[in-house]
């Protein structure tokens, strides 16, 4: 039987401050942030990093720490972090 180990990854201070600044600039309340996690299968070298989930105006955005892109709804819709303001307005 496979055992999956789950470890929470906290959102980086840099990413959190960027999100908070963009939301404040656009007149949006604090975004709803759920930290991502690292899932590892015990006794193997397999691991999966779940992104941080951020809900802004009822829309799901996915972020990774120290990554210059964000994703909308799923991991197929990739956009540069500099364009986030265009998507949340």
C-alpha positions, -999 to +999 in steps of 0.1 A: +000+000+000+013+035-009+016+060+018+014+097+008+032+122+030+018+158+028+038+188+040+023+223+038+044+250+020+038+285+032+034+313+007+066+334+004+065+369+020+075+384-014+046+367-032+021+375-004+031+412-005+027+414-043-008+399-041-018+422-012-004+452-030-022+444-063-055+438-045-052+470-025-044+490-056-075+477-073-098+482-043-102+445-036-104+431+000-077+407+010-076+377-012-085+343+001-052+323+002-048+286+007-012+274+011+001+248-013+017+216-002+043+190-011+030+155-016+055+127-015+051+090-019+070+072+009+100+051-001+101+065-036+115+096-052+081+108-065+068+141-053+042+167-064+041+204-055+006+217-052+004+254-060-009+281-036-046+287-044-058+323-043-094+334-048-099+369-060-134+381-070-146+344-071-119+334-096-092+309-088-056+318-094-026+294-088+008+305-078+042+289-070+068+305-047+097+322-066+079+317-100+074+345-125+040+331-137+005+325-124-022+303-136-060+309-140-083+280-130-058+252-139-022+247-149-028+251-186-036+288-186-002+304-178+004+342-177+033+364-166+030+377-130+033+413-143-001+408-161-020+398-129-035+433-125-051+430-160-068+397-150-083+407-117-099+440-128 
